[in-house]
Every structure is written in structure tokens, then in C-alpha cells.
């Protein structure tokens, strides 16, 4: 983190173990050698039974404080250059306090620590995108299957629910995607580690935007090219759903939030069950009423709303 005063131990490619200090003043730091904000002497390191221990002597601040906050990370490096550590799980829990007077260390419980602005943005990014891409988009598809039910009094109900649900999901997804790109610009290490998550998010925004534009250019039901529009709408729509769900699981993996992942799986299972019930209802109605397809739906099952 910016402002940290780092002690670094690096295993060189020739087998030597080097220890030095490095002040961190940017998120994209490569931990180059440099003087810290306080005097440090005799920095060295040893590899003992596979564990690297850093030794150093340094002078305490003149304000009389004997307690400092400290964090630790590693090992991760690319050849002779220190690598970027992860941004989730144990990487975010590796911190505590060190009392130089008593020599005791105290681990800090993560729930007693106030979230910084970046952590709040990350949480908001995850919640917004999980709700929009991961929940509302699939829900919109299931709502569209209400067209198979005999709702003569409300013939456009399924269409309006489908459009409103996915429109809200789209605009929420725009907001969540913007937060994601902001987080990426603020931390180069995050971008390098989560490239797949970032690319899927970008593809989602592009594909969903094309869906919105295609809706504005939708030909009439009698137009000869309407069937091609239906096929495009179906393919791009389900492509968006699949990528949205995949990226949600990528996010859960990055943040290591197992309980939310389990809850999301339960939501998807419930949604799949509802979709299956609606499909069975459609087949039952078709068999008993002798109707091939409901009004406004093409023979291939693709929505054909005017």
C-alpha cells in the first residue's frame, strides 16, 4: 500500500538471498531499493528451513511510540523482480501490531478494521454486478417465458417485465463496470492478476450495449429480416447471460467469499427450477390445447413480439 516502509528479501536467480529496504509511493511499485523514512542499519536475511527471516536494526520514531502497524506478503517474484501479491483472502488478512517495548505481536481481527475507500468501492462493485449481470439478467430471461402461460387479460405482461428487468440490469451493470475499471486503473497489480475477469466484464458491456441498440433497430414482425434479428437477439442474449454468470464466479473466487458463492448457486438453482416448471407448463398447454406456439412467438421458440 502507498506509504508503506518495506523490508524486502529476494532470492536471486544465482541462488543468493538479498535483503534491502524500499519505500512504496505508487500502486505499481516494483520495490526498488531506497531509504525509508527512519534510519535502518544492518539489513540481512536468512533462509532457515524454507522460511526467509529478515534481520535489521532501526531507530524508533522520536514521538515516543513503541507500537507500529505492520503487514507481510510473499513469496512471489518474477525472475529477479518482486511480484505483485494477491488482493483477496489471506493477502488482505496479513496484518497486525508490533510492540517494540514488550516484543509482542497482536493480530488484528478484520471485522474490527474500518474499510478504506478502495475496499468500499470493491464491495460496491461486487454487489452491483452480482445483482445486475448475475441475477437480474437471468431473471429477465425466465420472465420472458411467462409468454407461454394463458394470460389473455395481460398479453404484454411478459414482454414488459422482460424489458424492464433487463433494462435495469443493464444500467446497473454500466455503473458496476465503471467501478471495476476505476479499480483497475488505481492498481496495476490488480489488472495483471485479474485480466480474465476484466476482459469478460468489458465484453459484457459491449455485448449488452449492442443488444440495447439492436432493440431500437428491431424490424416489424412481418419484415423479411425479422427472423435474423430474432436469432441475433437470442444468441447475444444467452451469450450475455453465460458470461455474466461466469464473471460472477470469477469474482467470488477472487474475493474468497464462499458463503455468497453458495447463496448464488442456490439462486441459480431456484431460477432453473422455475424455468423448468414454465417449460413443462408450456408443453402441457400445447398438448392439451393443440397449439403449436403461443401468439407472438415464432416456431423456433424465439420471441417475436412486435
C-alpha positions in Angstrom: 0.0 0.0 0.0 1.1 3.5 -0.7 3.1 5.0 2.2 4.4 1.6 3.4 8.1 1.3 4.5 9.1 -2.1 3.2 11.7 -4.6 4.2 12.3 -6.9 1.2 14.1 -10.3 0.9 14.6 -11.5 -2.6 16.0 -14.9 -3.8 18.1 -14.1 -6.9 18.4 -16.4 -9.9 22.0 -17.2 -8.9 20.9 -18.5 -5.5 21.9 -15.5 -3.4 19.5 -14.0 -0.9 19.4 -10.2 -0.9 17.7 -8.0 1.7 17.1 -4.3 1.4 14.6 -1.5 2.1 12.1 0.1 -0.2 9.6 2.9 0.3 6.3 2.4 -1.5 4.9 5.5 -3.2 2.8 4.0 -6.0 0.4 1.1 -6.6 2.6 -0.1 -9.5 5.8 -0.3 -7.4 8.5 -2.9 -8.3 10.1 -2.5 -4.8 13.3 -0.8 -5.9 15.9 -0.1 -3.3 15.6 3.1 -1.4 15.9 4.7 2.1 13.0 4.6 4.5 11.5 7.4 6.5 13.5 6.3 9.5 17.2 5.2 9.9 17.8 1.5 9.2 21.1 -0.4 9.8 22.5 -3.9 9.0 19.7 -5.3 6.9 20.2 -9.0 6.1 18.1 -12.2 5.5 18.5 -15.9 6.1 16.6 -18.9 4.6 16.0 -21.2 7.6 14.1 -24.5 6.9 12.4 -22.9 3.9 11.4 -19.7 5.8 13.0 -16.4 5.0 13.8 -14.3 8.0 14.8 -10.6 7.7 17.1 -9.0 10.3 17.6 -5.3 10.7 18.3 -2.6 13.3 16.3 0.6 13.1 15.6 3.7 15.2 12.2 4.2 16.7 10.4 7.5 16.0 11.1 10.4 18.3 7.4 10.7 19.3 7.8 8.1 21.9 5.5 5.4 20.3 6.7 1.8 20.7 3.8 0.3 18.7 3.7 0.1 14.9 1.2 -1.5 12.4 2.8 -4.0 10.1 1.8 -6.1 7.1 3.5 -9.0 5.4 3.3 -10.7 2.0 5.1 -13.2 -0.1 6.7 -15.1 -1.6 6.0 -14.1 -5.1 8.5 -13.0 -7.8 9.2 -12.9 -11.5 12.9 -13.8 -12.1 14.9 -11.2 -10.1 11.9 -8.8 -9.6 9.4 -9.0 -6.7 5.9 -9.8 -8.0 2.5 -8.3 -7.0 0.7 -10.1 -4.2 -3.0 -11.0 -4.3 -5.8 -8.7 -3.4 -8.0 -11.1 -1.5 -8.2 -13.8 1.2 -5.1 -14.2 3.3 -3.4 -11.3 1.5 -5.9 -8.9 3.0 -5.7 -10.5 6.4 -1.9 -10.4 6.8 -1.6 -7.5 9.2 -1.2 -6.8 12.9 0.6 -4.6 15.5 4.1 -4.9 16.9 5.1 -3.6 20.3 8.9 -2.9 20.4 8.8 -2.4 24.1 7.3 -5.8 25.0 8.3 -7.7 21.8 4.7 -8.9 21.4 2.8 -9.1 18.2 -1.0 -8.9 18.0 -3.1 -10.0 15.0 -5.8 -7.6 14.1 -9.3 -9.0 13.5 -10.5 -8.0 10.1 -14.0 -7.2 11.4 -12.6 -4.6 13.8 -10.9 -2.6 11.0 -12.6 0.2 9.2 -12.8 -0.3 5.5 -10.9 2.2 3.3 -12.4 3.8 0.3 -10.9 1.3 -2.1 -12.4 -1.6 -0.2 -15.8 0.1 -0.1 -15.6 0.6 -3.9 -14.6 -3.0 -4.4 -17.6 -4.2 -2.3 -20.0 -1.9 -4.2 -18.6 -3.2 -7.5 -19.1 -6.8 -6.5 -22.7 -6.3 -5.1 -23.9 -4.2 -8.1 -22.5 -6.6 -10.7 -23.7 -9.7 -8.9 -27.2 -8.2 -8.8 -27.2 -6.9 -12.3 -25.3 -9.4 -14.5 -25.6 -12.4 -12.2 -29.2 -12.1 -11.0 -31.4 -9.7 -12.9 -30.2 -10.6 -16.4 -31.0 -14.4 -15.9 -34.3 -13.4 -14.2 -35.3 -11.4 -17.2 -34.9 -14.4 -19.4 -37.1 -16.5 -17.1 -39.7 -13.7 -17.0 -39.9 -13.9 -20.8 -41.1 -17.5 -20.6 -44.3 -16.2 -19.0 -45.5 -15.7 -22.6 -46.3 -19.4 -22.7 -48.9 -19.0 -19.9 -52.6 -18.3 -20.7 -52.7 -14.7 -19.6 -55.2 -13.3 -22.1 -56.0 -10.3 -19.9 -52.4 -9.3 -19.8 -50.9 -10.2 -23.2 -47.9 -7.8 -22.9 -47.1 -8.6 -19.3 -44.2 -10.9 -20.0 -42.7 -8.5 -22.5 -42.8 -5.5 -20.2 -41.4 -7.5 -17.3 -38.6 -8.8 -19.5 -37.7 -5.4 -20.9 -37.9 -3.5 -17.6 -35.9 -6.2 -15.7 -33.1 -6.4 -18.2 -33.0 -2.6 -18.8 -32.5 -2.0 -15.0 -29.8 -4.8 -15.0 -28.1 -3.1 -18.0 -27.8 0.3 -16.3 -26.7 -1.2 -13.0 -24.1 -3.2 -15.0 -22.8 0.0 -16.5 -22.4 1.5 -13.1 -20.7 -1.6 -11.7 -18.5 -1.9 -14.7 -17.4 1.7 -14.3 -16.4 0.9 -10.7 -14.4 -2.1 -11.9 -12.4 -0.1 -14.5 -11.8 2.5 -11.9 -10.3 -0.1 -9.5 -8.2 -1.4 -12.4 -6.7 2.0 -13.2 -5.9 2.5 -9.5 -3.9 -0.6 -9.1 -1.7 -2.1 -11.9 -1.2 -5.3 -9.8 -5.0 -5.9 -9.8 -5.1 -5.6 -13.5 -2.3 -8.1 -14.1 -3.8 -10.7 -11.8 -7.5 -10.4 -12.8 -7.1 -9.9 -16.6 -9.7 -12.6 -17.5 -12.2 -11.0 -15.1 -11.6 -7.6 -16.6 -11.9 -8.8 -20.2 -15.1 -10.7 -19.6 -16.5 -7.5 -17.9 -15.6 -5.4 -21.0 -17.1 -8.0 -23.3 -20.3 -7.9 -21.3 -20.6 -4.2 -21.6 -20.1 -4.3 -25.3 -22.5 -7.2 -26.0 -25.2 -5.7 -23.7 -24.9 -2.3 -25.4 -25.3 -4.0 -28.8 -28.4 -5.6 -27.5 -29.9 -2.3 -26.5 -29.0 -0.8 -29.9 -30.5 -3.8 -31.7 -33.7 -3.4 -29.8 -34.0 0.1 -31.1 -33.5 -1.2 -34.7 -35.9 -4.1 -34.4 -37.8 -4.7 -37.6 -41.5 -5.2 -37.6 -42.9 -8.7 -37.1 -43.8 -9.0 -40.8 -40.4 -7.9 -42.1 -38.5 -10.5 -44.1 -35.4 -9.9 -42.0 -37.1 -10.3 -38.6 -36.1 -13.9 -38.2 -32.4 -12.9 -38.5 -33.0 -10.3 -35.8 -34.6 -12.9 -33.6 -31.6 -15.2 -34.0 -29.2 -12.4 -33.1 -31.3 -11.4 -30.1 -31.4 -15.0 -28.8 -27.6 -15.7 -29.3 -26.3 -12.4 -27.9 -28.8 -12.6 -25.0 -27.8 -16.0 -23.9 -24.1 -15.1 -24.5 -24.5 -12.2 -22.1 -26.2 -14.4 -19.5 -23.4 -17.1 -19.7 -20.6 -14.5 -19.5 -22.3 -12.7 -16.6 -22.7 -15.8 -14.5 -19.1 -16.9 -15.3 -17.7 -13.5 -14.3 -19.7 -13.6 -11.0 -18.0 -16.9 -10.1 -14.6 -15.3 -11.1 -15.4 -12.5 -8.6 -16.3 -14.9 -5.9 -13.1 -16.8 -6.5 -11.0 -13.5 -6.3 -12.7 -12.4 -3.0 -12.9 -15.9 -1.5 -16.4 -15.4 -0.2 -17.6 -18.9 -0.1 -21.0 -18.2 1.7 -22.0 -15.7 -1.0 -21.0 -18.2 -3.7 -23.2 -20.9 -2.1 -26.1 -18.4 -1.9 -25.7 -17.5 -5.6 -25.6 -21.2 -6.6 -28.9 -21.6 -4.7 -30.4 -18.6 -6.5 -29.4 -20.1 -9.9 -30.8 -23.5 -9.0 -34.1 -21.9 -7.9 -34.2 -19.9 -11.2 -33.5 -23.0 -13.2 -36.3 -24.8 -11.4 -38.8 -22.1 -12.2 -37.7 -22.1 -15.8 -38.2 -25.9 -15.9 -41.7 -25.6 -14.4 -42.6 -22.9 -17.0 -41.3 -25.2 -19.8 -43.3 -28.1 -18.6 -46.4 -25.9 -18.4 -45.8 -24.8 -22.0 -45.6 -28.4 -23.2 -48.7 -29.3 -21.2 -50.7 -26.5 -22.6 -49.6 -27.2 -26.2 -50.5 -30.9 -25.9 -53.9 -30.2 -24.3 -54.9 -27.3 -26.4 -53.3 -28.5 -29.6 -51.5 -25.2 -30.1 -48.1 -25.3 -31.7 -46.9 -22.0 -30.4 -48.4 -19.0 -28.5 -49.3 -15.8 -30.3 -46.3 -13.6 -30.8 -43.7 -16.5 -30.7 -42.0 -17.9 -33.8 -41.9 -21.7 -34.4 -38.3 -21.9 -33.2 -39.3 -20.5 -29.8 -37.7 -17.2 -30.3 -39.6 -14.1 -29.1 -41.4 -12.5 -31.9 -43.0 -9.5 -30.1 -43.9 -6.7 -32.5 
